[in-house]
Amino acid sequence: MYNVIHERILEFNELTIDFYSFKFYAFIFLLLGLQFINWFFEALKFKLLISVEKKINIITSLKAVYVGNFTAFFTPDRLGTFIGRIFVLKNVEKLKITALTAVGNLGQLIATMVFGLLSLTYINLFENPFLVLNQTFFKVLFFVFIIILFLLISFYVKPVLVFNRLEKVKYIKNYILRLSSLKSLKADLKTKVIIYSIIRFLVFYLQYFLIIQFLAIDFNAIYCFTFIGILYGIVTFIPSPFLGNFGSREALALYLTSATTLGILGPFVSISVWLINVGVSTLIGGVILTLNKIKSN
Protein backbone atom coordinates (compact mmCIF):
# COMPACT_ATOMS: atom_id res chain seq x y z
CA MET A 1 0.00 0.00 0.00
CA TYR A 2 2.93 2.34 0.75
CA ASN A 3 4.22 1.83 -2.82
CA VAL A 4 0.82 2.72 -4.26
CA ILE A 5 0.65 5.92 -2.21
CA HIS A 6 4.24 6.83 -3.07
CA GLU A 7 3.72 6.31 -6.81
CA ARG A 8 0.43 8.20 -7.09
CA ILE A 9 0.70 10.87 -4.39
CA LEU A 10 1.33 13.51 -7.09
CA GLU A 11 -2.31 13.11 -8.16
CA PHE A 12 -3.25 15.42 -5.28
CA ASN A 13 -1.19 18.16 -6.90
CA GLU A 14 -3.44 17.97 -9.95
CA LEU A 15 -6.53 18.92 -7.95
CA THR A 16 -7.72 22.44 -8.62
CA ILE A 17 -10.31 23.38 -6.01
CA ASP A 18 -11.16 27.00 -5.39
CA PHE A 19 -12.17 26.99 -1.73
CA TYR A 20 -13.38 30.58 -1.96
CA SER A 21 -15.67 30.19 -4.96
CA PHE A 22 -19.47 30.21 -4.87
CA LYS A 23 -19.44 26.90 -6.75
CA PHE A 24 -17.49 25.21 -3.94
CA TYR A 25 -19.84 26.37 -1.18
CA ALA A 26 -22.90 25.54 -3.26
CA PHE A 27 -21.49 22.06 -3.76
CA ILE A 28 -20.86 21.62 -0.01
CA PHE A 29 -24.42 22.78 0.67
CA LEU A 30 -25.70 20.17 -1.81
CA LEU A 31 -23.73 17.40 -0.10
CA LEU A 32 -25.04 18.51 3.30
CA GLY A 33 -28.56 18.44 1.88
CA LEU A 34 -28.01 14.88 0.69
CA GLN A 35 -26.69 14.02 4.17
CA PHE A 36 -30.00 15.18 5.61
CA ILE A 37 -31.96 13.21 2.99
CA ASN A 38 -29.92 10.12 3.86
CA TRP A 39 -30.73 10.31 7.59
CA PHE A 40 -34.30 11.45 6.89
CA PHE A 41 -34.99 8.12 5.19
CA GLU A 42 -33.28 6.32 8.07
CA ALA A 43 -35.62 8.23 10.39
CA LEU A 44 -38.62 7.19 8.27
CA LYS A 45 -37.42 3.61 8.53
CA PHE A 46 -37.01 3.79 12.31
CA LYS A 47 -40.37 5.56 12.74
CA LEU A 48 -42.03 2.78 10.78
CA LEU A 49 -40.37 0.06 12.83
CA ILE A 50 -40.87 1.64 16.25
CA SER A 51 -44.60 2.13 15.46
CA VAL A 52 -44.96 -1.53 16.36
CA GLU A 53 -44.39 -0.45 19.98
CA LYS A 54 -45.11 3.30 20.04
CA LYS A 55 -46.31 5.96 17.62
CA ILE A 56 -43.79 8.79 17.23
CA ASN A 57 -43.55 11.73 14.85
CA ILE A 58 -40.80 12.20 12.28
CA ILE A 59 -39.05 14.92 14.35
CA THR A 60 -38.66 12.58 17.32
CA SER A 61 -37.45 9.84 15.01
CA LEU A 62 -34.88 12.21 13.45
CA LYS A 63 -33.62 13.17 16.91
CA ALA A 64 -33.30 9.49 17.83
CA VAL A 65 -31.39 8.75 14.63
CA TYR A 66 -28.96 11.66 15.02
CA VAL A 67 -28.30 10.98 18.71
CA GLY A 68 -27.86 7.33 17.76
CA ASN A 69 -25.21 8.42 15.25
CA PHE A 70 -23.45 10.32 18.05
CA THR A 71 -23.26 7.30 20.37
CA ALA A 72 -22.41 4.98 17.48
CA PHE A 73 -19.35 7.08 16.66
CA PHE A 74 -17.71 6.03 19.93
CA THR A 75 -18.26 2.30 19.47
CA PRO A 76 -16.42 -0.18 17.19
CA ASP A 77 -18.17 -0.75 13.86
CA ARG A 78 -20.76 1.89 14.88
CA LEU A 79 -22.63 -0.76 16.86
CA GLY A 80 -23.86 1.72 19.47
CA THR A 81 -26.62 3.27 17.35
CA PHE A 82 -29.33 1.89 19.61
CA ILE A 83 -27.82 3.57 22.71
CA GLY A 84 -28.62 7.08 21.47
CA ARG A 85 -32.07 6.03 20.34
CA ILE A 86 -32.74 4.70 23.84
CA PHE A 87 -31.75 8.10 25.29
CA VAL A 88 -34.41 9.80 23.17
CA LEU A 89 -37.18 7.20 23.49
CA LYS A 90 -37.10 6.66 27.24
CA ASN A 91 -40.67 5.31 27.37
CA VAL A 92 -39.98 2.40 25.02
CA GLU A 93 -38.43 -0.82 26.30
CA LYS A 94 -34.67 -0.81 25.65
CA LEU A 95 -34.64 -4.35 24.32
CA LYS A 96 -37.35 -3.52 21.78
CA ILE A 97 -35.48 -0.45 20.52
CA THR A 98 -32.31 -2.52 20.16
CA ALA A 99 -34.12 -5.28 18.29
CA LEU A 100 -36.05 -2.95 15.97
CA THR A 101 -32.84 -1.04 15.20
CA ALA A 102 -31.27 -4.38 14.31
CA VAL A 103 -34.17 -5.13 11.93
CA GLY A 104 -33.59 -1.79 10.20
CA ASN A 105 -29.86 -2.51 9.97
CA LEU A 106 -30.61 -5.93 8.49
CA GLY A 107 -32.77 -4.27 5.82
CA GLN A 108 -29.89 -1.90 5.04
CA LEU A 109 -27.47 -4.81 4.84
CA ILE A 110 -29.75 -6.63 2.38
CA ALA A 111 -29.92 -3.52 0.18
CA THR A 112 -26.12 -3.21 0.33
CA MET A 113 -25.66 -6.85 -0.66
CA VAL A 114 -28.13 -6.47 -3.55
CA PHE A 115 -26.14 -3.56 -4.98
CA GLY A 116 -22.92 -5.46 -4.35
CA LEU A 117 -24.32 -8.40 -6.30
CA LEU A 118 -25.38 -6.11 -9.16
CA SER A 119 -21.84 -4.69 -9.25
CA LEU A 120 -20.32 -8.18 -9.34
CA THR A 121 -22.74 -9.18 -12.11
CA TYR A 122 -21.51 -6.27 -14.24
CA ILE A 123 -17.87 -7.09 -13.54
CA ASN A 124 -18.29 -10.77 -14.38
CA LEU A 125 -20.40 -10.27 -17.50
CA PHE A 126 -19.01 -7.09 -19.01
CA GLU A 127 -15.93 -5.35 -17.65
CA ASN A 128 -13.59 -5.38 -14.67
CA PRO A 129 -12.49 -1.80 -13.86
CA PHE A 130 -10.44 -2.98 -10.88
CA LEU A 131 -7.44 -4.65 -12.47
CA VAL A 132 -5.73 -5.03 -9.09
CA LEU A 133 -8.06 -8.01 -8.51
CA ASN A 134 -8.37 -10.81 -11.05
CA GLN A 135 -11.59 -12.14 -12.52
CA THR A 136 -11.46 -15.37 -10.53
CA PHE A 137 -11.71 -13.43 -7.26
CA PHE A 138 -14.84 -11.63 -8.45
CA LYS A 139 -16.43 -14.90 -9.62
CA VAL A 140 -15.87 -16.49 -6.21
CA LEU A 141 -17.11 -13.33 -4.48
CA PHE A 142 -20.24 -13.40 -6.65
CA PHE A 143 -21.26 -16.82 -5.31
CA VAL A 144 -20.33 -15.84 -1.75
CA PHE A 145 -22.61 -12.81 -2.05
CA ILE A 146 -25.45 -14.98 -3.37
CA ILE A 147 -25.18 -17.33 -0.39
CA ILE A 148 -24.99 -14.49 2.14
CA LEU A 149 -27.90 -12.64 0.52
CA PHE A 150 -30.03 -15.80 0.52
CA LEU A 151 -29.38 -16.35 4.24
CA LEU A 152 -30.07 -12.69 5.08
CA ILE A 153 -33.35 -12.62 3.15
CA SER A 154 -34.43 -15.93 4.68
CA PHE A 155 -33.91 -14.57 8.19
CA TYR A 156 -35.53 -11.24 7.28
CA VAL A 157 -38.63 -12.86 5.78
CA LYS A 158 -38.94 -15.76 8.24
CA PRO A 159 -37.34 -14.76 11.56
CA VAL A 160 -39.64 -17.26 13.29
CA LEU A 161 -37.29 -20.06 12.13
CA VAL A 162 -34.46 -18.58 14.20
CA PHE A 163 -36.60 -17.37 17.11
CA ASN A 164 -38.14 -20.80 17.65
CA ARG A 165 -34.68 -22.31 18.00
CA LEU A 166 -33.41 -19.57 20.31
CA GLU A 167 -36.44 -19.92 22.57
CA LYS A 168 -35.17 -23.37 23.49
CA VAL A 169 -31.92 -21.93 24.86
CA LYS A 170 -32.42 -21.64 28.61
CA TYR A 171 -30.22 -18.62 29.32
CA ILE A 172 -31.74 -16.33 26.68
CA LYS A 173 -35.29 -17.71 26.56
CA ASN A 174 -36.80 -14.83 28.56
CA TYR A 175 -35.19 -12.22 26.29
CA ILE A 176 -36.39 -13.98 23.14
CA LEU A 177 -39.94 -14.25 24.48
CA ARG A 178 -39.95 -10.48 25.11
CA LEU A 179 -39.14 -10.03 21.41
CA SER A 180 -41.92 -12.33 20.20
CA SER A 181 -43.70 -9.40 18.51
CA LEU A 182 -40.85 -9.20 15.97
CA LYS A 183 -41.90 -12.56 14.58
CA SER A 184 -45.16 -11.06 13.34
CA LEU A 185 -43.83 -7.92 11.60
CA LYS A 186 -46.01 -7.39 8.53
CA ALA A 187 -44.67 -8.01 5.05
CA ASP A 188 -45.61 -4.52 3.81
CA LEU A 189 -43.67 -2.96 6.70
CA LYS A 190 -40.59 -5.02 5.85
CA THR A 191 -40.95 -4.09 2.19
CA LYS A 192 -41.00 -0.39 3.05
CA VAL A 193 -37.88 -0.85 5.20
CA ILE A 194 -36.07 -2.35 2.19
CA ILE A 195 -37.27 0.48 -0.08
CA TYR A 196 -36.02 3.13 2.36
CA SER A 197 -32.72 1.24 2.61
CA ILE A 198 -32.35 1.19 -1.18
CA ILE A 199 -33.00 4.94 -1.34
CA ARG A 200 -30.32 5.51 1.31
CA PHE A 201 -27.80 3.51 -0.73
CA LEU A 202 -28.64 5.51 -3.84
CA VAL A 203 -28.02 8.72 -1.88
CA PHE A 204 -24.58 7.36 -0.96
CA TYR A 205 -23.97 6.62 -4.62
CA LEU A 206 -25.04 10.10 -5.66
CA GLN A 207 -22.70 11.68 -3.11
CA TYR A 208 -19.74 9.65 -4.37
CA PHE A 209 -20.52 10.38 -8.00
CA LEU A 210 -21.03 14.11 -7.45
CA ILE A 211 -17.68 14.43 -5.65
CA ILE A 212 -15.92 12.51 -8.43
CA GLN A 213 -17.51 14.79 -11.04
CA PHE A 214 -16.69 17.91 -9.03
CA LEU A 215 -13.03 16.85 -8.94
CA ALA A 216 -13.18 16.33 -12.74
CA ILE A 217 -11.97 12.73 -12.52
CA ASP A 218 -12.52 10.53 -15.58
CA PHE A 219 -14.49 7.82 -13.76
CA ASN A 220 -17.92 7.21 -15.27
CA ALA A 221 -21.24 6.48 -13.54
CA ILE A 222 -21.09 2.70 -14.08
CA TYR A 223 -17.54 2.46 -12.70
CA CYS A 224 -18.62 4.55 -9.73
CA PHE A 225 -21.62 2.26 -9.13
CA THR A 226 -19.51 -0.90 -9.23
CA PHE A 227 -16.87 0.72 -7.00
CA ILE A 228 -19.41 1.61 -4.31
CA GLY A 229 -21.23 -1.71 -4.60
CA ILE A 230 -18.02 -3.71 -4.11
CA LEU A 231 -16.64 -1.31 -1.49
CA TYR A 232 -19.67 -1.39 0.81
CA GLY A 233 -20.46 -5.04 0.06
CA ILE A 234 -17.03 -6.13 1.31
CA VAL A 235 -16.30 -3.56 4.02
CA THR A 236 -19.58 -4.35 5.80
CA PHE A 237 -18.01 -7.61 6.94
CA ILE A 238 -14.62 -6.15 7.88
CA PRO A 239 -14.48 -5.15 11.57
CA SER A 240 -13.00 -1.77 12.39
CA PRO A 241 -11.69 -0.91 15.88
CA PHE A 242 -11.51 2.80 15.06
CA LEU A 243 -14.05 5.46 16.05
CA GLY A 244 -16.87 5.95 13.56
CA ASN A 245 -15.90 2.79 11.65
CA PHE A 246 -13.11 4.82 10.07
CA GLY A 247 -10.14 3.33 8.21
CA SER A 248 -11.14 -0.05 6.83
CA ARG A 249 -13.34 1.41 4.08
CA GLU A 250 -10.67 3.92 3.06
CA ALA A 251 -7.96 1.25 2.95
CA LEU A 252 -10.14 -0.98 0.76
CA ALA A 253 -11.03 2.01 -1.45
CA LEU A 254 -7.33 2.66 -2.04
CA TYR A 255 -6.70 -0.97 -2.90
CA LEU A 256 -9.64 -1.15 -5.33
CA THR A 257 -8.93 2.10 -7.16
CA SER A 258 -5.11 1.99 -7.20
CA ALA A 259 -5.09 0.74 -10.80
CA THR A 260 -7.96 2.93 -12.03
CA THR A 261 -8.23 6.56 -13.11
CA LEU A 262 -9.59 7.31 -9.63
CA GLY A 263 -6.29 6.18 -8.14
CA ILE A 264 -5.28 7.52 -4.74
CA LEU A 265 -8.25 9.88 -4.84
CA GLY A 266 -10.51 6.87 -4.15
CA PRO A 267 -10.00 6.98 -0.37
CA PHE A 268 -10.09 10.80 -0.51
CA VAL A 269 -13.61 10.62 -1.97
CA SER A 270 -14.55 7.96 0.58
CA ILE A 271 -13.27 10.11 3.46
CA SER A 272 -15.24 13.09 2.11
CA VAL A 273 -18.46 11.07 2.10
CA TRP A 274 -17.62 9.79 5.60
CA LEU A 275 -17.11 13.33 6.90
CA ILE A 276 -20.40 14.51 5.40
CA ASN A 277 -22.54 11.60 6.60
CA VAL A 278 -20.85 10.39 9.77
CA GLY A 279 -18.88 13.42 10.92
CA VAL A 280 -21.62 16.01 10.45
CA SER A 281 -24.39 13.75 11.77
CA THR A 282 -22.27 12.97 14.86
CA LEU A 283 -21.92 16.69 15.60
CA ILE A 284 -25.67 17.24 15.09
CA GLY A 285 -26.44 14.29 17.35
CA GLY A 286 -24.11 15.64 20.04
CA VAL A 287 -25.82 19.05 19.92
CA ILE A 288 -29.30 17.46 20.17
CA LEU A 289 -28.23 15.30 23.12
CA THR A 290 -26.66 18.28 24.90
CA LEU A 291 -29.78 20.43 24.41
CA ASN A 292 -31.99 17.61 25.70
CA LYS A 293 -29.79 17.29 28.80
CA ILE A 294 -30.02 21.05 29.42
CA LYS A 295 -33.81 21.03 29.07
CA SER A 296 -34.17 18.05 31.41
CA ASN A 297 -32.12 19.85 34.07
Secondary structure, DSSP 8 states (H G I E B T S, - for coil): -HHHHHHHGGGGGG----TTSHHHHHHHHHHHHHHHHHHHHHHHHHHHHHTTT----HHHHHHHHHHHHHHHHTSGGGTTHHHHHHHH-TTS-HHHHHHHHHHHHHHHHHHHHHHHHHHHHHHHHT--S-TTS-HHHHHHHHHHHHHHHHHHHHHHH-THHHHHHHTT-GGGHHHHHHTGGGGG--HHHHHHHHHHHHHHHHHHHHHHHHHHHHTT----HHHHHHHHHHHHHHHTTS---SGGG-SHHHHHHHHHHTTSSSTTHHHHHHHHHHIIIIIHHHHHHHHHHHHHHHHH-
